[in-house]
Amino acid sequence: MKISALLTSAGINVGLCVLFLSLYSVLRKQPANIRVYFGRRISEDHSRLRGAFILERFVPSAGWIVKALQCAEEDLLAAAGLDAVAFNRMLVFSIRIFSLAALLCVLGILPLNYFGQNIQHHRIPSEQLDIFTIGNVEVQSRWLWVHCLVLYIISGVACILLYLEYRHIARLRLLHLKRATPNPGQFTVLVRGIPKKTKESCSSDVDDFFTKYHASSYLFHQVVYKVGKVQKIMTGAKKACRKLKQFTDTTVDQSCKAGTYRCCLCGASSNSFQLLPTDEVVQSSGKTDLKDSTLITDNEECAAAFVFFKTRYGALVASKVLQTSNPTKWVTDLAPEPDDVYWSNIWLPYKQLWIRRIATLLGSIVFMILFLAPVAFIQGLTELEHLQQKLPFLNGLLTKKYMIQLVTGYLPSVILQIFLYTVPPIMMLFSTLEGPTSHSERKRSACCKVLYFYIWNVFFVNVVSGTVIKQLNFFTSPKDIPVELAKVIPVQATFFVTYVLTSGWASLSSELMQLFGLIWNFIRKYILRMKEDTEFVPSFPYHTEVPKVLLFGLLGFTCSVLAPLILPFLLVYFFLGYVVYRNQLLNVYRTRYDTGGLYWPIAHNTVIFSLVLTQIICLGVFGLKESPVAAGFTIPLIILTLLFNQYCRKRLLPLFKTFPAQDLIDMDREDERSGRMEHIHGRLHTAYCQFPDTEDIQLEKIQIDGNGGEKNCSPGESKGKETREEQQPRRDELSHPTLKGLPVSRLQNAVRSITFLIRLQKRGLSR
C-alpha cells in the first residue's frame, strides 16, 4: 500500500468525523432529540429543553467537549459507577503510554527505518508504507540496539503505569464496598443445586439446612420459582381480579363507547382502528374464570434460593465454603445486586451449566472459523498484484489510480467493520446460553468472547491470510511459522493503520451521533405516534467498547517498534474516545448495575499479553536481522514482564475476586452500634422480587356508576349521589399507575381469553 492510499482513507474518515461531530453539536440542541442524547439526565433529573426557536440551536459548537473534559473523576463515579471509571482509566492509560511511544518511535525509530537501506527514495506520497517499517532496516544493522532500547523503555513505563492504575482501581473498589447505601447483595447468598426430596418442599429443605449448619448467622430465605411468560401474565391478572372482588361497595362501568382513530401515516380517519364496546360480564363466569382447579398452575419451585444472613461476614463465609462432600449440591455464591439479577437463568439446573459452557465454547470456535472466509477476502483487497493474478477479470476495473487507492486504502477496513458488527450480538447470545445469574456477568462474559474474537480474527488471521495470499506454501514447513510471522507482521501493519482510521475514528463519530437511536426516535414520534418512554434508557455497551479499546492497544504495542506510523492515528483515536465516551456516560447511558471495576483485570491481562507478544515478535525480528545483542537482551525483558504480572496477580487480583473479611466485619460492627442493622434486615424482605408486576397492589376505593344506573335514579337519589361524589371524587379508572386506563371488564376478559388458550393447549398435549 502506498502513502497516497493511506491519505485517501485518512481524508475520507476525517471528513466523516467532522461531519458527524458538527451534526451532533446541532442535533443535541433540538428538543425532539432530548431522549436520544440526554437519556440518563432526563430519567434522573426530569429536566426539559426550551422549545422556542433559538438561532444558537442550529449553529455547531464545541461546548459539549469542554463540559466532558471539565468533569472530575468523582462526578463520573457518582453518575456512571465504578465500571465507567475503570473504562475511563483504560483510555487514560492508553493516552499516556502511547504518547510516550509516539514521541520515541516517531522521532527516533521512524527515521532509522526510512533510511535503513541505501536506496533512492521517491516522493513521500509515492512511497510504499513498508519503507517506514523495521523491514527496511538492513541485516546486521548497528542501529537495531535503538529498537531494543525503545522496547525496554515502553515495556518498563507500561508496567509502572499499569500497576498504578491497578492499585487506583482496587482502592476505588474498596471504597465502593463501603458506600453509604448498604448493598443487599452483601447479605445474600444464591444457593443452587438444592437436592430434592419427595415429601418436603424445596423451601422447607433450605430452611432446615441453613438452620442446622448456619444457625448463628442465618436469617431467612426466598425460593426462586420457574415460571413461564403466560403464567406470569395470568398470575398478575388473577391477583388484580381477586383484589377488585373484595370491594363490595364498588360498582363498575361495564360499557365502553366505540371510537375511531386517525392513521399515523396519512392522518385520515379509518374504521379499521376501532375500540369495540365490551360485553356485559356473565354472572356465572366467576365460577369458572378464577376458581377452575384445572387451570390454576401453581408456581413450580426450583432448585435455587436466595438465603439472607444477619451479617456481611456470615454471607461471605457461607458463599466461600464447601457446604457438603458433593460439590454439585448446595452450591453457594454471593448474590448479585437486586437490579443485576438475571432471573431467566437462575432456575437452570446447576448440573446443566457445564454442558452449556462446553456447547457455547464449541459454538464460538465454529463462528470464529466461519469468519475466516471474509477476512481472507478482505486481505486479498490489500494485495492487488496477487489478487489480479488469481482473478484476471479485475484488471480492467483496477486501471484507474483513484480506484486503486480506494480499494486498497479504504474498502478493506470498511468491509471488515461491517462484518464485525455481527460479532457482539452473537457473543452476547452465547454468553446468555451459558447460564449467568446476573446481567453484569453476562455482559462481562460477552466482553471476553468479543475480545478473544477480535484478537484472533482481526490480528492473527489478518496476518496469516495476508501471508497465504503471497505464498501458498506457508504451512508446508510448520517449524518456520514463528520466523514467517516475524517477517509478515511489519508488512501487515499497513492494513492496521487503515483499520484504526475506519473502525476507530468513524465508529466514535457514529457512537456520538447515536444513529440507531436517532432513527428509532423519529419513527416512534412521527410515524408510530407513540408516547415517550421515560423509563427505557440504554446501558453502556461495555461488551463492544472495552474489546475495541483493548484491541487498539494491542495494535499500538505490536506496531510501535516495528511500524511506528500507526501511533499518531492511535493517539487521535484515544484522545477523541476520551471525550466522546465521557460525554456518553454522563448524558446518554444509564447505569442500572455495576460490577465494581471487574473490567480492569481483563484490561490488565490484555496489556500484559500485548507486551509479551510484542517482545516475542521483536525477538524474532532481531533474529532475522542477525542482531544477537538485541535478541539476547529481549529474553530477560520477557521474563521480567511475566514476573511483574505474577506479582500483580498475588498482590491486587484477590481484591477483585472477593471482599476483605476485615472490612466486612468493621462495617457490620459499625451498623450494629449505630442501630442500622435492623433497618437493613427489614429491607432484605423486599430486596429480591422475582415478579415485581405481581406484587400486592394497593388499590384505592373507586366510585363508578354505569349508564343504566342513572336512568332509574330519583331526584333524591341523584342528589344523594352528587353529595357522595363531592365527598369522594369520581374515578373512571383504576388509580394504580401500572393499570391506569384499564377497565375491570377488559381485565376479566383478558384472563378469560388466556384461560381458554391454555385449555386448548392442554387438550392438544393430552392428545
C-alpha positions in Angstrom: 0.0 0.0 0.0 1.2 3.5 -0.9 1.1 6.6 1.2 -1.4 8.1 -1.2 -3.9 5.2 -0.5 -3.4 5.8 3.2 -4.0 9.6 2.8 -7.2 8.7 0.8 -8.5 6.6 3.7 -7.5 9.3 6.2 -9.2 12.0 4.2 -12.5 10.1 3.9 -12.5 9.3 7.7 -11.5 12.8 8.7 -14.4 14.2 6.6 -16.9 11.8 8.1 -15.7 12.7 11.6 -16.0 16.4 11.1 -19.5 15.9 9.5 -20.7 13.7 12.3 -19.3 15.9 15.1 -20.9 19.0 13.5 -24.3 17.3 13.1 -24.1 16.1 16.7 -23.4 19.5 18.1 -26.6 20.7 16.3 -28.9 17.7 16.8 -28.2 17.5 20.6 -29.7 21.0 21.0 -33.1 20.1 19.4 -35.9 19.4 21.9 -37.1 16.5 19.7 -33.9 14.6 20.3 -33.6 15.1 24.0 -34.4 11.4 24.7 -31.6 10.3 22.4 -28.7 12.5 23.7 -29.7 13.1 27.3 -31.5 9.9 28.2 -29.7 9.4 31.6 -30.2 13.0 32.7 -33.8 13.1 31.7 -34.6 9.8 33.5 -32.9 11.1 36.7 -33.5 14.9 36.7 -36.7 15.1 34.6 -35.4 18.3 33.0 -36.5 19.7 29.7 -35.1 21.8 26.9 -36.7 25.0 25.7 -38.9 24.5 22.7 -38.7 28.1 21.3 -36.8 28.9 18.2 -33.2 29.9 19.0 -30.6 30.5 16.4 -27.9 29.0 18.6 -29.6 25.6 18.3 -28.7 25.4 14.6 -25.0 26.5 15.0 -22.3 23.8 15.6 -20.4 24.4 18.8 -17.8 22.6 20.9 -19.4 23.3 24.3 -20.0 19.6 24.9 -16.3 18.9 24.6 -15.5 21.4 27.3 -18.1 20.0 29.6 -16.8 16.5 29.1 -13.2 17.5 29.9 -14.2 19.5 33.0 -16.0 16.6 34.6 -13.9 15.3 37.5 -13.5 11.6 38.2 -15.6 11.8 41.3 -18.5 13.2 39.3 -18.1 10.4 36.7 -18.1 7.8 39.6 -21.2 9.2 41.1 -23.0 9.4 37.7 -22.0 6.2 36.0 -20.4 3.9 38.6 -17.0 2.3 39.1 -17.2 0.4 35.7 -17.3 3.7 33.9 -14.3 4.9 35.9 -12.4 1.7 35.1 -13.2 2.1 31.4 -12.1 5.8 31.5 -8.8 4.7 33.1 -8.2 2.4 30.2 -8.3 5.4 27.9 -6.1 7.4 30.2 -3.5 4.6 30.4 -3.5 4.3 26.6 -3.1 8.1 26.1 -0.1 8.2 28.5 1.8 5.2 27.2 1.2 5.8 23.5 2.1 9.5 23.9 5.5 8.3 25.1 5.7 5.7 22.4 4.8 8.1 19.7 7.5 10.6 20.9 10.2 7.9 21.0 9.3 5.9 17.9 8.2 8.7 15.5 11.2 10.8 16.3 13.7 8.1 16.9 12.8 4.8 15.2 10.9 6.1 12.1 13.9 7.9 10.6 16.1 4.8 11.2 13.5 2.6 9.4 13.1 5.1 6.5 16.9 5.4 5.9 17.6 1.8 6.8 18.9 0.9 3.4 20.9 2.7 0.8 18.2 3.1 -1.8 16.8 6.0 -3.8 13.6 7.3 -2.2 10.7 8.7 -4.2 8.3 11.5 -3.2 6.6 10.7 0.1 3.0 10.2 -1.4 4.5 7.7 -3.9 6.4 5.7 -1.2 5.2 2.3 -0.1 4.3 2.1 3.6 6.7 -0.8 4.0 9.5 1.7 3.7 8.6 3.0 7.2 8.7 -0.3 9.0 11.6 -2.3 10.5 11.6 -4.5 7.4 13.5 -1.7 5.6 16.4 -1.9 8.1 19.5 -3.8 6.8 20.6 -7.1 8.1 23.2 -6.8 10.9 22.5 -3.1 11.2 24.3 -1.4 14.0 21.2 0.7 14.8 19.0 -2.2 16.0 20.1 -1.5 19.6 17.9 1.6 19.4 14.8 -0.5 18.7 15.7 -2.8 21.7 16.3 0.2 24.0 12.9 1.8 23.0 11.3 -1.6 23.6 12.7 -1.6 27.1 11.5 1.9 27.8 8.0 1.3 26.5 7.7 -2.0 28.4 9.0 -0.6 31.7 6.8 2.5 31.6 3.8 0.4 30.6 4.3 -1.9 33.6 4.7 1.1 36.0 1.6 2.8 34.7 -0.4 -0.4 34.7 0.5 -1.1 38.4 -0.5 2.5 39.4 -3.8 2.2 37.6 -4.5 -1.3 39.0 -3.8 0.0 42.6 -6.1 3.0 42.0 -9.0 0.9 40.7 -8.5 -1.5 43.7 -8.7 1.4 46.1 -11.9 2.7 44.5 -13.3 -0.8 44.7 -12.8 -0.9 48.4 -14.5 2.5 48.7 -17.3 1.1 46.5 -17.7 -1.6 49.1 -18.0 0.9 51.9 -20.5 3.1 50.2 -23.2 4.8 52.2 -26.2 2.8 50.9 -25.9 -0.8 52.0 -26.0 -3.3 49.2 -28.4 -6.2 49.8 -26.2 -8.5 47.8 -23.6 -8.4 50.6 -26.1 -10.0 53.0 -27.4 -12.5 50.4 -26.2 -15.9 49.1 -27.5 -17.6 46.0 -27.9 -21.3 46.6 -28.2 -23.7 43.6 -28.1 -27.4 43.3 -30.6 -28.0 46.1 -31.3 -31.7 46.4 -35.0 -32.6 46.0 -37.0 -34.7 48.5 -40.2 -36.3 47.7 -42.1 -35.4 50.9 -40.9 -31.9 51.8 -40.8 -28.8 49.6 -37.7 -27.0 48.5 -38.4 -24.2 50.9 -38.5 -26.4 53.9 -35.3 -28.1 52.8 -33.5 -24.8 52.6 -34.7 -23.7 55.9 -33.8 -26.9 57.6 -30.3 -27.0 56.1 -29.2 -23.5 57.0 -30.9 -23.5 60.4 -28.9 -26.6 61.2 -25.5 -25.6 59.8 -25.6 -21.8 59.8 -27.8 -21.2 62.8 -25.8 -18.2 64.2 -25.9 -16.2 61.0 -28.9 -17.5 59.0 -31.9 -15.0 58.8 -34.4 -16.3 56.3 -34.6 -17.4 52.6 -36.6 -16.8 49.4 -37.2 -19.7 46.9 -36.8 -19.0 43.2 -39.7 -20.2 41.0 -39.6 -21.4 37.5 -42.4 -19.6 35.7 -43.3 -19.1 32.0 -44.4 -15.9 30.4 -48.1 -16.9 30.1 -48.2 -17.9 33.7 -46.7 -14.5 34.7 -49.5 -12.7 32.9 -52.1 -14.9 34.4 -50.8 -14.6 37.9 -50.8 -10.8 37.7 -54.3 -10.7 36.2 -55.7 -13.1 38.7 -54.3 -11.2 41.7 -55.8 -7.9 40.3 -59.2 -9.5 39.8 -59.2 -11.0 43.3 -58.4 -7.6 44.8 -61.3 -6.0 42.9 -63.8 -8.6 44.1 -63.0 -7.6 47.7 -64.7 -4.2 47.2 -68.4 -4.9 47.7 -69.3 -1.3 47.8 -67.9 -0.6 44.3 -69.9 -0.5 41.1 -68.0 -0.8 37.8 -69.0 0.6 34.4 -69.3 -2.3 32.0 -69.8 -0.2 28.9 -67.4 1.4 26.6 -68.1 3.7 23.7 -66.8 2.8 20.2 -64.3 5.2 18.7 -62.2 5.6 15.6 -58.6 6.7 15.4 -56.5 8.5 12.8 -53.9 6.8 10.8 -50.4 7.6 11.9 -49.1 7.9 8.3 -51.7 9.9 6.4 -53.8 11.3 9.2 -57.2 10.2 7.7 -59.8 8.5 9.8 -60.2 4.8 9.4 -62.7 2.3 10.7 -60.0 -0.4 10.8 -58.8 1.1 14.1 -61.8 0.8 16.5 -62.2 0.4 20.2 -65.1 -2.0 20.3 -67.6 -2.0 23.3 -67.1 -4.8 25.8 -69.9 -7.2 26.6 -71.5 -7.5 30.0 -69.9 -9.9 32.4 -71.9 -13.1 32.6 -72.9 -13.8 36.2 -71.7 -17.4 36.0 -68.3 -16.5 34.6 -66.9 -16.2 38.1 -67.5 -19.9 38.7 -65.0 -20.9 36.0 -62.6 -18.0 35.4 -60.6 -17.9 38.6 -61.7 -21.0 40.5 -61.2 -23.7 38.0 -58.8 -26.1 39.6 -57.7 -27.5 36.3 -56.3 -24.1 35.2 -54.6 -22.9 38.4 -51.0 -23.8 37.8 -49.0 -23.2 40.9 -45.6 -21.7 40.6 -43.1 -24.6 40.3 -40.4 -24.4 42.9 -36.9 -24.5 41.5 -33.7 -25.9 43.0 -32.4 -22.4 43.8 -33.0 -19.9 46.5 -31.8 -16.6 47.9 -30.6 -17.1 51.5 -30.3 -14.0 53.7 -27.8 -13.7 56.6 -27.6 -11.4 59.6 -24.1 -10.0 58.7 -22.0 -9.5 55.7 -19.3 -11.7 57.1 -21.7 -14.5 57.6 -22.8 -14.3 54.0 -19.2 -14.2 52.8 -18.3 -17.3 54.8 -21.3 -19.2 53.6 -20.6 -18.3 50.0 -16.9 -19.4 50.0 -17.0 -22.7 52.0 -17.9 -26.1 50.5 -21.3 -27.0 52.0 -21.3 -30.8 51.5 -19.0 -33.6 50.4 -20.7 -33.4 47.0 -19.6 -30.2 45.2 -22.6 -30.2 42.9 -25.1 -29.9 45.7 -25.8 -26.8 47.9 -23.6 -24.7 45.7 -23.3 -21.2 47.2 -22.2 -17.8 45.7 -22.6 -14.2 46.7 -25.8 -13.0 45.2 -25.7 -10.1 42.6 -27.4 -6.8 43.3 -31.2 -6.8 43.1 -31.2 -4.8 39.8 -28.5 -7.1 38.4 -30.2 -10.4 38.8 -30.9 -12.2 35.5 -34.0 -14.2 36.6 -34.3 -16.2 33.4 -31.2 -18.2 34.2 -31.4 -18.6 38.0 -33.8 -21.6 37.7 -31.5 -23.5 35.4 -30.3 -26.8 36.9 -26.7 -26.4 38.2 -25.6 -29.7 36.7 -26.5 -28.5 33.3 -24.2 -25.5 33.3 -21.0 -27.3 32.4 -22.7 -28.7 29.3 -23.9 -25.2 28.3 -20.4 -23.8 28.7 -18.9 -26.5 26.5 -21.6 -26.0 23.9 -21.1 -22.3 23.8 -17.4 -22.7 23.6 -17.8 -25.0 20.6 -20.2 -22.6 19.0 -17.8 -19.7 19.5 -15.0 -21.7 17.9 -17.1 -22.6 14.9 -18.2 -19.0 14.5 -14.5 -17.9 14.6 -13.7 -20.5 11.9 -16.6 -19.4 9.7 -15.3 -15.8 9.9 -12.1 -16.8 8.2 -13.6 -16.5 4.8 -14.5 -12.8 4.8 -11.2 -11.9 6.5 -9.2 -13.8 3.7 -11.3 -11.9 1.1 -10.6 -8.6 2.8 -6.8 -9.2 2.9 -7.0 -10.0 -0.8 -8.1 -6.5 -1.5 -4.9 -5.1 0.1 -2.7 -7.3 -2.2 -3.9 -6.2 -5.6 -0.9 -7.6 -7.5 -1.5 -11.1 -6.2 -5.3 -10.8 -6.5 -5.1 -9.7 -10.1 -3.0 -12.8 -10.9 -5.7 -15.1 -9.4 -8.7 -13.1 -10.8 -7.7 -11.6 -14.2 -11.2 -10.1 -14.9 -10.3 -7.4 -12.3 -7.5 -5.9 -14.5 -9.8 -3.6 -16.4 -11.5 -2.3 -13.3 -8.3 -1.5 -11.4 -6.6 0.5 -14.0 -7.6 3.9 -12.6 -5.4 5.4 -9.9 -8.2 6.6 -7.6 -9.9 3.2 -7.8 -6.7 1.5 -6.7 -6.3 3.9 -3.8 -10.0 3.4 -2.8 -9.9 -0.4 -3.0 -6.5 -0.8 -1.2 -6.8 2.0 1.3 -10.4 2.3 2.4 -12.6 -0.6 1.2 -10.9 -3.5 3.1 -11.3 -1.9 6.6 -14.9 -0.8 5.8 -15.9 -4.3 4.8 -14.2 -5.8 7.8 -16.0 -3.4 10.1 -19.4 -4.3 8.6 -18.8 -8.0 9.3 -17.6 -7.2 12.8 -21.0 -5.6 13.7 -22.4 -9.1 13.8 -20.0 -10.3 16.4 -21.2 -8.6 19.7 -24.8 -9.8 19.4 -23.8 -13.3 18.6 -21.3 -13.4 21.5 -24.0 -12.0 23.8 -26.3 -14.8 22.8 -23.6 -17.4 23.6 -23.0 -15.7 27.0 -26.7 -15.9 27.7 -26.9 -19.6 26.9 -24.0 -20.2 29.3 -26.4 -19.6 32.2 -25.1 -16.5 34.0 -27.1 -15.4 37.1 -26.6 -11.6 36.6 -26.7 -9.1 33.7 -23.2 -7.9 34.5 -21.8 -11.4 34.5 -23.4 -12.0 31.1 -22.0 -8.7 29.7 -18.6 -9.4 31.1 -18.5 -12.9 29.6 -19.6 -11.4 26.2 -16.8 -8.9 26.6 -14.2 -11.6 26.9 -15.6 -13.5 24.0 -15.6 -10.5 21.7 -12.1 -9.6 22.8 -10.8 -13.1 22.0 -12.6 -12.9 18.7 -11.0 -9.6 17.8 -7.5 -10.6 18.8 -7.8 -13.8 16.7 -9.7 -12.7 13.6 -8.6 -9.0 13.4 -4.9 -9.5 14.3 -3.7 -13.1 13.8 -6.0 -14.1 10.9 -5.3 -10.9 9.0 -1.6 -11.6 9.3 -1.8 -15.2 8.3 -4.3 -14.6 5.5 -2.1 -11.9 4.0 0.8 -14.3 4.1 -1.3 -17.1 2.4 -2.1 -14.8 -0.5 1.6 -14.1 -1.0 2.9 -17.6 -0.7 0.6 -20.6 -0.6 3.3 -22.9 0.9 3.2 -21.0 4.2 2.0 -24.1 6.2 4.3 -26.6 4.4 7.0 -26.2 7.0 5.4 -25.7 10.5 8.8 -25.1 12.1 9.2 -21.9 10.1 5.9 -20.4 11.3 7.4 -18.2 14.0 10.0 -16.9 11.6 7.4 -16.2 9.0 5.2 -14.3 11.5 8.2 -12.1 12.3 8.5 -11.4 8.6 4.9 -10.5 7.8 3.7 -8.7 10.8 5.6 -5.5 10.0 4.2 -5.7 6.4 0.6 -6.2 7.6 0.9 -3.2 9.9 -0.2 -1.1 6.9 -3.6 -2.7 7.0 -3.9 -2.0 10.7 -3.3 1.7 10.1 -6.4 1.9 7.8 -8.4 -0.2 10.3 -7.7 2.3 13.0 -9.0 5.0 10.8 -12.2 3.3 9.9 -13.1 1.2 12.9 -11.7 3.8 15.3 -12.4 7.4 14.1 -15.6 6.6 12.2 -17.0 4.4 14.9 -16.5 7.0 17.6 -18.4 9.5 15.4 -21.2 7.0 14.9 -21.3 6.3 18.7 -21.6 10.1 19.3 -24.4 10.5 16.8 -26.4 7.5 18.1 -27.7 6.8 14.6 -29.9 3.9 15.5 -31.4 5.8 18.5 -32.0 8.8 16.3 -33.8 6.8 13.6 -35.9 5.0 16.1 -36.8 8.2 17.9 -38.0 9.7 14.6 -40.1 6.6 13.7 -41.6 6.4 17.2 -42.6 10.1 17.3 -43.6 10.9 13.8 -44.7 7.6 12.3 -46.0 5.4 15.1 -47.1 8.4 17.2 -46.1 6.7 20.4 -45.6 8.4 23.7 -42.1 9.0 25.1 -40.8 6.1 27.2 -39.1 7.8 30.1 -38.2 4.5 31.8 -36.2 2.9 29.0 -32.6 4.3 28.8 -29.9 2.1 27.4 -26.9 1.0 29.4 -23.3 1.4 28.3 -22.2 -1.4 25.9 -19.1 -2.5 27.7 -19.0 -5.8 25.7 -18.4 -3.9 22.5 -16.3 -0.8 23.5 -13.9 -2.5 26.0 -12.7 -5.1 23.4 -12.3 -2.3 20.8 -10.1 -0.2 23.0 -8.0 -3.1 24.1 -7.6 -4.3 20.5 -6.3 -0.9 19.5 -3.9 -1.1 22.5 -2.7 -4.4 21.2 -2.1 -2.9 17.7 -0.3 0.0 19.3 2.1 -2.2 21.3 2.9 -4.6 18.5 3.4 -1.9 15.9 5.1 0.7 18.0 8.7 -0.5 17.4 8.0 -2.4 14.1 5.8 0.2 12.3 5.6 3.5 14.2 3.5 5.2 11.6 0.3 3.9 13.3 0.9 5.7 16.6 -0.2 9.2 15.6 -3.5 7.8 14.3 -4.0 5.8 17.5 -3.3 8.8 19.7 -6.1 10.7 17.8 -8.4 7.8 18.5 -7.7 7.6 22.2 -8.0 11.4 22.7 -11.3 11.5 20.8 -12.5 8.4 22.6 -11.7 10.0 25.9 -14.0 12.9 25.2 -16.8 11.0 23.4 -17.1 8.2 26.0 -17.2 10.6 28.9 -19.9 12.6 27.2 -21.9 9.4 26.5 -21.5 8.1 30.1 -22.6 11.4 31.6 -25.6 12.2 29.3 -26.8 9.2 27.3 -26.3 5.9 29.1 -27.9 4.9 32.4 -26.2 2.7 35.0 -28.5 0.0 36.3 -25.9 -2.3 37.8 -22.2 -2.2 38.5 -19.6 -4.9 38.7 -17.3 -2.9 41.0 -14.5 -2.4 38.4 -14.2 -6.1 37.3 -13.4 -5.0 33.8 -10.0 -3.8 34.9 -8.4 -7.3 35.3 -9.5 -8.0 31.8 -7.7 -4.9 30.6 -4.6 -5.7 32.7 -4.3 -9.3 31.3 -4.7 -7.9 27.7 -2.0 -5.4 28.2 0.4 -8.0 29.6 -0.4 -10.3 26.7 0.2 -7.4 24.2 3.6 -6.6 25.8 4.8 -10.2 25.8 3.5 -10.7 22.2 5.4 -7.6 21.1 8.6 -8.7 22.8 8.4 -12.2 21.2 7.8 -10.7 17.8 10.7 -8.3 18.3 12.9 -11.2 19.4 12.1 -13.0 16.1 12.8 -9.8 14.1 16.1 -9.3 15.8 17.0 -12.9 15.0 16.1 -12.4 11.3 18.2 -9.2 11.2 21.1 -11.2 12.7 21.5 -8.9 15.8 22.4 -11.3 18.7 22.9 -8.4 21.1 19.3 -7.1 20.7 17.9 -10.6 20.6 19.8 -11.6 23.8 18.6 -8.5 25.7 15.0 -9.1 24.7 14.8 -12.5 26.5 15.2 -11.1 30.0 12.6 -8.4 29.2 10.0 -11.2 28.6 10.8 -12.9 31.9 10.6 -9.6 33.8 7.2 -8.8 32.3 5.9 -12.2 33.3 7.2 -11.8 36.8 5.5 -8.4 37.1 2.3 -10.0 36.0 2.6 -12.7 38.6 3.2 -10.0 41.3 0.0 -8.2 40.3 -1.9 -11.5 40.4 -0.8 -12.1 44.0 -1.0 -8.5 45.3 -4.0 -6.9 43.6 -6.1 -9.5 41.8 -7.6 -11.1 45.0 -9.2 -7.8 45.8 -11.3 -8.2 42.6 -12.3 -11.8 43.4 -13.7 -11.4 46.9 -14.1 -8.8 49.7 -11.7 -8.5 52.7 -13.2 -10.0 55.8 -11.6 -7.2 57.9 -13.6 -4.5 56.1 -16.8 -6.5 56.2 -16.6 -7.1 60.0 -15.8 -3.5 60.6 -18.9 -2.5 58.6 -21.1 -5.0 60.5 -19.9 -3.7 63.8 -20.5 -0.1 62.8 -24.1 -0.9 61.6 -24.8 -2.7 64.9 -23.5 0.2 67.0 -25.5 2.8 65.0 -28.7 0.7 65.0 -28.9 0.5 61.2 -28.7 -3.3 61.2 -32.4 -3.8 61.9 -33.4 -1.4 59.2 -31.1 -3.3 56.7 -32.7 -6.6 57.7 -36.2 -5.1 57.1 -35.2 -4.0 53.6 -34.0 -7.5 52.7 -37.6 -8.8 52.7 -38.4 -6.8 49.6 -35.0 -6.6 48.0 -35.2 -9.5 45.6 -38.6 -9.6 43.9 -38.9 -12.2 41.2 -42.2 -10.8 39.8 -42.4 -7.1 40.6 -45.6 -6.7 38.5 -47.5 -9.3 40.5 -46.9 -7.9 44.0 -49.8 -6.9 46.1 -51.4 -3.8 44.5 -52.7 -1.2 46.9 -56.0 -0.2 45.3 -58.0 2.7 46.5 -61.7 2.6 46.7 -63.4 3.8 43.5 -66.9 5.1 42.7 -68.0 4.2 39.2 -71.6 4.4 38.0 -72.9 2.7 34.9 -75.2 4.3 32.4 -78.1 2.1 33.4 -78.0 3.2 37.0 -78.6 6.8 36.1 -81.8 6.2 34.2 -83.9 5.0 37.1 -82.5 7.4 39.8 -85.0 9.5 41.7 -84.2 13.2 42.4 -83.4 12.3 46.0 -81.1 9.5 44.9 -79.5 11.8 42.4 -78.9 14.4 45.0 -77.5 11.9 47.4 -75.3 10.6 44.7 -73.9 14.0 44.0 -73.3 14.5 47.7 -71.3 11.3 47.8 -69.4 12.3 44.7 -68.4 15.6 46.4 -67.2 13.7 49.4 -65.3 11.1 47.3 -64.0 12.1 43.8 -65.3 10.1 40.9 -62.7 7.9 39.2 -63.4 6.0 36.0 -60.2 4.1 36.0 -58.0 2.2 38.5 -55.8 4.5 40.5 -52.7 2.4 40.3 -50.2 3.8 37.6 -49.5 0.5 36.0 -53.2 -0.3 35.5 -54.3 3.2 34.5 -56.9 3.3 31.8 -57.7 -0.4 32.0 -61.4 -1.2 32.9 -62.1 -4.2 35.1 -64.2 -5.8 32.4 -61.4 -5.9 30.0 -59.1 -7.3 32.6 -61.6 -10.1 33.3 -62.0 -10.7 29.6 -58.2 -10.9 29.2 -58.0 -13.6 32.0 -60.8 -15.5 30.3 -59.1 -15.4 26.9 -55.8 -16.6 28.4 -57.6 -19.4 30.3 -59.3 -20.6 27.1 -55.9 -20.7 25.2 -54.3 -22.8 28.0 -57.3 -25.2 27.9 -56.7 -25.7 24.2 -53.0 -26.2 24.7 -53.6 -28.8 27.4 -56.1 -30.6 25.2 -53.6 -30.7 22.4 -50.9 -32.0 24.6 -53.1 -34.7 26.1 -53.9 -36.0 22.6 
